[in-house]
Amino acid sequence: MGWFDGFDLHKPILRGRPVRFRMTQRAQWQAHPDRPVLVLLHGFPQTHVLWHRVAQQLQHHYRLVMPDLRGYGESSCELGEPDHANYSKRAMAQEVIDLLDSLGVQDFFLCGHDRGGRVSHRLALDHPQRVRKLCVLDIAPTLDMYQGTDFAFANAYYHWFHLIQPAPVPEVMIGGDPENYLKLKMKGWGSNGGSFFEPEAMAEYIRCICDPTLNEKGWRAAVHAKAEDYRASAGIDLEHDRASRAQGHKIGCDLLVMCGDRGVVHRLFDPLALWQAQCSAQVTYRAVPSGHYIPEELPEVTAQALLDFMR
């Protein structure tokens, strides 16, 4: 089966911003209203094509929606606001909700990898009535990861602390050679060199991060947007997380957490305990034989786990 056969690519304008996404072809979407909707959210430094292998295995079980998150792919890479609020996980989650509203989707299953998992976490807190079940891949809660930072974590996830530096430090440093930056990052985090990445997918990641479009400040918009995602996570997102915890808000649906056993999160944190503390429903934890990029390294395992859980 070919590259995203059975899926349509769209790029509507929502609230004045472009949002690129793939979804189950219209004819199949309309022919199978009984199939639940599954939303798949990618992470850094990728796009929705992260899901290409998983999507092929799930397309006859769900109606799939796979957007490029704000700041990634061909979705909006707008200039960040002074407090980075337009790249907060709350704002990014709301954009996913706006997209689903435009498709007439009320409730759905949700799975997010990496940054997409953080958007998914916030979406499940802000819109609990919409999420039937949630899966997050290779993350622990953002607040806990920052609070638990030690030398080993800072060394392994140094990009968390580089990307939050004031503009234009990462913009200039990464913008000088974004292709090699991306390649070097994706060979790490337990990926064993990343030989499992398909050439078509890697070419798309490179194309998007190397987009030469400049923003109003003269910085590469694609690089700036990703830095803003991380600046938001180290600032306004933590404020939102602390407020949610102070108010007793927790994920209300069942949660599946999967981490790569060669990845940083599984080795340096206790994901099960951390997620159990933030979820009032059942939490299931699986460590799988992979690095960070679980959907691409283990697409069959990922797809089967979602099939078993999301029903």
C-alpha positions as CSV (number, residue, x, y, z in Angstrom):
1,M,0.0,0.0,0.0
2,G,1.4,3.4,-1.0
3,W,2.1,6.6,1.0
4,F,-1.1,7.6,2.8
5,D,-3.4,5.7,0.3
6,G,-6.9,6.2,1.5
7,F,-6.4,9.6,3.1
8,D,-7.1,13.1,1.9
9,L,-4.8,16.2,2.6
10,H,-6.5,19.5,3.5
11,K,-5.3,22.9,4.5
12,P,-8.2,25.1,5.7
13,I,-8.0,28.4,7.5
14,L,-9.3,28.2,11.0
15,R,-9.6,31.4,13.0
16,G,-7.3,33.1,10.5
17,R,-4.6,30.5,10.7
18,P,-3.7,27.6,8.2
19,V,-4.0,24.1,9.6
20,R,-2.8,21.3,7.5
21,F,-4.2,17.8,8.2
22,R,-4.8,14.4,6.7
23,M,-8.0,12.5,7.3
24,T,-9.8,9.4,6.1
25,Q,-11.0,9.9,2.5
26,R,-14.4,11.6,2.4
27,A,-16.2,8.6,0.8
28,Q,-15.0,6.3,3.5
29,W,-15.6,8.8,6.3
30,Q,-19.2,9.1,5.2
31,A,-19.7,5.4,4.5
32,H,-18.7,4.4,8.0
33,P,-20.3,6.7,10.5
34,D,-20.2,3.8,13.0
35,R,-16.4,3.9,13.1
36,P,-15.1,6.0,16.0
37,V,-12.8,9.0,15.3
38,L,-9.2,8.7,16.3
39,V,-7.0,11.8,16.4
40,L,-3.3,11.3,16.2
41,L,-0.9,14.2,17.2
42,H,2.8,14.2,16.3
43,G,5.7,15.7,18.2
44,F,9.0,17.6,17.7
45,P,10.6,18.0,15.2
46,Q,8.2,16.2,13.0
47,T,4.8,16.5,11.2
48,H,1.7,14.4,10.9
49,V,3.5,12.1,8.5
50,L,5.0,10.5,11.7
51,W,1.8,8.4,11.6
52,H,2.1,7.1,8.0
53,R,2.7,3.4,9.0
54,V,0.3,3.3,11.9
55,A,-2.5,5.0,9.8
56,Q,-2.4,2.3,7.2
57,Q,-3.0,-0.4,9.8
58,L,-5.8,1.5,11.5
59,Q,-7.7,3.0,8.6
60,H,-10.3,0.2,8.4
61,H,-11.1,0.5,12.2
62,Y,-11.3,4.2,12.7
63,R,-12.0,7.5,11.0
64,L,-8.6,9.1,11.4
65,V,-7.6,12.8,11.7
66,M,-3.9,13.7,11.7
67,P,-3.1,17.4,11.9
68,D,0.2,19.3,11.8
69,L,0.3,21.0,15.2
70,R,0.7,24.8,15.3
71,G,4.4,25.6,14.6
72,Y,5.0,22.4,12.6
73,G,4.6,21.2,9.0
74,E,2.5,23.5,7.0
75,S,0.3,24.7,9.9
76,S,0.7,28.3,11.2
77,C,4.3,29.3,12.2
78,E,3.3,32.7,13.3
79,L,5.4,35.0,15.4
80,G,5.2,34.2,19.1
81,E,3.4,36.6,21.6
82,P,5.4,38.1,24.4
83,D,4.1,35.5,26.9
84,H,4.2,32.7,24.2
85,A,0.4,32.2,24.8
86,N,-0.3,31.5,21.2
87,Y,2.0,28.4,21.5
88,S,0.6,27.3,24.8
89,K,-0.7,23.7,24.9
90,R,-4.0,25.2,25.7
91,A,-4.0,27.2,22.5
92,M,-2.7,24.3,20.4
93,A,-5.4,22.0,22.0
94,Q,-8.1,24.5,21.1
95,E,-6.9,24.5,17.5
96,V,-7.4,20.7,17.4
97,I,-10.9,21.2,18.9
98,D,-11.7,23.9,16.3
99,L,-10.6,21.5,13.5
100,L,-12.8,18.7,14.9
101,D,-15.7,21.1,15.2
102,S,-15.3,22.0,11.6
103,L,-15.6,18.3,10.8
104,G,-18.6,17.8,12.9
105,V,-16.8,15.5,15.4
106,Q,-18.1,15.6,19.0
107,D,-16.2,12.9,20.8
108,F,-13.1,11.0,19.8
109,F,-10.2,8.8,20.8
110,L,-6.9,10.7,21.2
111,C,-3.3,9.7,20.9
112,G,-0.2,12.0,21.1
113,H,3.5,11.4,20.7
114,D,6.1,13.7,22.3
115,R,4.8,17.3,22.0
116,G,1.5,15.9,20.7
117,G,1.2,14.0,23.9
118,R,1.5,17.3,25.9
119,V,-1.2,18.9,23.7
120,S,-3.3,15.8,24.3
121,H,-2.8,16.1,28.0
122,R,-4.0,19.7,28.1
123,L,-6.9,18.9,25.7
124,A,-8.1,16.1,27.9
125,L,-8.1,18.5,30.9
126,D,-9.7,21.5,29.1
127,H,-12.3,19.4,27.1
128,P,-12.9,16.3,29.2
129,Q,-16.3,15.6,27.6
130,R,-14.8,15.3,24.2
131,V,-12.1,12.6,24.8
132,R,-13.3,9.0,25.1
133,K,-9.8,7.5,25.8
134,L,-6.3,8.9,25.8
135,C,-2.9,7.5,24.9
136,V,0.4,9.3,25.3
137,L,3.6,8.1,23.9
138,D,7.0,8.5,25.5
139,I,6.3,11.4,27.8
140,A,5.7,12.1,31.5
141,P,3.8,15.2,32.6
142,T,5.6,18.4,31.7
143,L,5.6,19.9,35.1
144,D,7.0,16.8,36.7
145,M,9.8,16.5,34.2
146,Y,10.9,20.1,34.8
147,Q,10.6,19.6,38.5
148,G,12.6,16.4,38.3
149,T,15.4,17.8,36.2
150,D,18.9,16.6,37.1
151,F,22.2,16.3,35.3
152,A,21.2,13.1,33.4
153,F,17.9,14.6,32.1
154,A,19.4,18.0,31.2
155,N,22.2,16.2,29.3
156,A,19.8,13.9,27.4
157,Y,17.1,16.6,26.7
158,Y,19.4,19.6,26.3
159,H,17.1,20.9,23.6
160,W,14.5,21.6,26.2
161,F,16.8,24.2,27.7
162,H,18.3,25.4,24.5
163,L,15.0,26.1,22.7
164,I,13.6,28.2,25.7
165,Q,16.5,30.7,25.5
166,P,15.3,34.2,24.5
167,A,14.9,34.9,20.8
168,P,16.9,34.9,18.6
169,V,19.4,32.5,20.2
170,P,18.0,29.2,19.0
171,E,16.6,30.8,15.9
172,V,20.0,31.9,14.8
173,M,21.9,28.8,15.9
174,I,19.5,26.2,14.4
175,G,18.6,28.4,11.5
176,G,22.1,28.2,10.2
177,D,21.8,24.5,9.4
178,P,18.3,23.2,10.3
179,E,18.6,20.1,8.2
180,N,21.6,18.7,10.1
181,Y,20.1,19.8,13.4
182,L,17.0,17.7,12.7
183,K,19.0,14.7,11.5
184,L,21.3,14.8,14.5
185,K,18.4,15.1,17.0
186,M,16.4,12.3,15.4
187,K,19.4,9.9,15.6
188,G,19.4,10.2,19.4
189,W,17.0,9.4,22.2
190,G,17.5,5.7,21.9
191,S,16.9,5.6,18.1
192,N,20.1,3.6,17.3
193,G,20.8,5.9,14.4
194,G,17.2,6.1,13.1
195,S,17.5,3.5,10.3
196,F,13.8,2.8,10.6
197,F,12.8,6.3,9.3
198,E,11.4,6.0,5.8
199,P,13.1,8.3,3.3
200,E,9.7,9.9,2.3
201,A,9.1,10.8,6.0
202,M,12.6,12.2,6.6
203,A,12.4,14.2,3.4
204,E,9.2,15.8,4.6
205,Y,10.6,16.6,8.1
206,I,13.6,18.2,6.4
207,R,11.5,20.2,3.9
208,C,9.3,21.7,6.6
209,I,12.1,22.7,9.1
210,C,14.2,24.1,6.2
211,D,11.3,26.3,4.9
212,P,13.1,29.6,4.1
213,T,10.1,31.7,4.9
214,L,11.0,34.5,7.3
215,N,8.7,36.1,9.9
216,E,8.4,39.8,10.8
217,K,11.6,39.7,12.8
218,G,13.6,38.2,9.9
219,W,14.0,34.8,11.6
220,R,13.1,31.5,9.9
221,A,9.5,31.1,10.9
222,A,9.6,27.3,11.1
223,V,12.5,27.4,13.6
224,H,11.1,30.2,15.6
225,A,7.7,28.4,15.9
226,K,9.3,25.3,17.4
227,A,11.3,27.4,19.9
228,E,8.0,29.1,20.9
229,D,6.4,25.7,21.6
230,Y,9.2,25.0,24.1
231,R,9.2,28.5,25.5
232,A,5.5,28.2,26.2
233,S,6.1,24.8,27.9
234,A,8.7,26.3,30.3
235,G,6.4,29.3,31.1
236,I,2.7,29.7,30.5
237,D,2.1,25.9,30.2
238,L,3.5,25.4,33.7
239,E,1.2,28.1,35.0
240,H,-1.7,26.3,33.5
241,D,-0.6,22.9,34.9
242,R,-0.1,24.3,38.4
243,A,-3.5,26.0,38.3
244,S,-5.2,22.7,37.1
245,R,-3.5,20.8,39.9
246,A,-4.5,23.4,42.5
247,Q,-8.1,23.1,41.4
248,G,-7.9,19.3,41.5
249,H,-8.4,18.8,37.7
250,K,-7.3,15.4,36.4
251,I,-7.6,13.4,33.2
252,G,-11.1,11.8,33.5
253,C,-10.8,9.1,30.9
254,D,-8.8,5.9,30.8
255,L,-5.2,6.5,29.9
256,L,-2.6,4.3,28.1
257,V,1.0,5.3,28.5
258,M,3.7,3.7,26.3
259,C,7.4,4.5,26.5
260,G,10.4,3.1,24.7
261,D,12.6,1.1,27.0
262,R,15.7,2.7,25.5
263,G,14.2,6.2,25.8
264,V,14.9,8.9,28.3
265,V,11.5,9.0,30.0
266,H,11.4,5.3,30.9
267,R,15.0,5.3,32.1
268,L,14.9,8.5,34.2
269,F,11.3,8.9,35.4
270,D,8.5,6.8,36.8
271,P,5.9,7.4,34.2
272,L,3.2,5.1,35.6
273,A,3.3,6.8,39.1
274,L,3.4,10.3,37.6
275,W,0.5,9.7,35.3
276,Q,-1.6,7.9,37.9
277,A,-1.3,11.0,40.0
278,Q,-2.8,13.1,37.2
279,C,-5.6,10.7,36.1
280,S,-8.7,9.8,38.0
281,A,-9.5,6.8,35.8
282,Q,-7.5,3.7,34.9
283,V,-3.9,4.1,33.8
284,T,-2.1,1.3,31.9
285,Y,1.6,1.4,31.3
286,R,3.7,-0.4,28.7
287,A,7.4,-0.2,28.1
288,V,8.1,-1.4,24.5
289,P,11.5,-2.3,22.9
290,S,12.3,1.0,21.2
291,G,13.7,4.4,21.5
292,H,11.7,7.6,21.5
293,Y,10.0,7.4,18.0
294,I,7.7,4.5,18.8
295,P,5.2,4.9,16.0
296,E,7.9,4.7,13.4
297,E,10.1,2.2,15.0
298,L,7.3,-0.1,16.1
299,P,4.3,0.7,13.9
300,E,2.7,-2.7,14.3
301,V,3.0,-2.7,18.1
302,T,1.7,0.9,18.2
303,A,-1.3,0.1,16.0
304,Q,-2.2,-3.1,17.9
305,A,-1.9,-1.3,21.2
306,L,-4.3,1.4,20.0
307,L,-6.7,-1.2,18.6
308,D,-6.8,-3.1,21.9
309,F,-7.2,0.0,24.1
310,M,-9.4,2.3,22.0
311,R,-12.7,0.5,21.8
